Amino acid sequence: MTEIPKEVKYLEDNCFRNSKFEIIKLHERINSIGEFCFKNCKQLKECKIPKSITTYESNIFEGCEKSLIKNDIPKETQDEK
């Protein structure tokens, strides 16, 4: 599992594009995820997203549809989009 360092507060556009990790866990200090953040992460199976995420783009998982089994976007955040 890949964990993001605690110092990170937001994920930039395209920051993990084409990465090879399978599971990623985001911590509670992150509050936003940029466009295409995980684009074409074809091995990504699971992304653990905390309730602290208040903004994210609908295309953050573009190109991961075939591999991604689970994303934990909190329901209240999903409803805002």
N, C-alpha and C positions, 0 to 999 in steps of 0.2 A: 504494500500500500504506500502511496506517495502522500505525504502531508506537506501542506504549505507552511512556511515559517510564520511564526506569530507576529513578526514585524509587518507583514503584508496586510494592508487595509482594503485594497481593491485589486481586481484582476483586469489588466489592460486588454484592449481589443487584440485578438489573435495571439495572446500570450502563450498558449499551449498548443497552437495549431500544429497538426501533424506529429504530436508527441506519441510515445510508445507505451505509456503506462496503462495499466488495466484498472486500477482502483485509485481514486483520489479523494482525500478528505480535506475539506475546507474548515478552518477554525472560526470561532464566534466573532473575531475582530474584523473579518472581511464583511463589507456591507454592499459591494456592488461587483457585478461581473460584466465585462465589456463584450462587444459584438464578436462573434465567431471565436470566442475564447477557447473552446475545445474542438474547433473545426477539424474534421478529418482525422480525429484520434481514433483510428479504426480498430484499435485493441481495447479501447475503454469499455469496461463492462459495468462499472458502478461509480457514481459520483455522490459523495455525501455532502449535502449542502445545508448549512445551519440556518436557523430562523433569523439570524442577524442580516441576511441578504435582503435588502430593501429594493434594490433595482437590478434588473438583468434584462438582456435582450432575448427575444424569442428564438434567435438563431444561434445560441451559444453551443448547441450540440449538433449543428449541421454537419452532415457527413458521418455521423456516429450511429445513425439509426439502426444499422444491422448488428452492431456489436453491443450497444448500450442496453443492458438488461434493467437497470435500476438507476433512477436519479431521485434524490430526496429533496426536491424543491418544496419548501413548506407550502401547504395549501393556501394560506392567507396571502402569500407572495404570488402564487400562480393566479389567484383570483384578481389581482391588481393588473395583470397583463391582458 
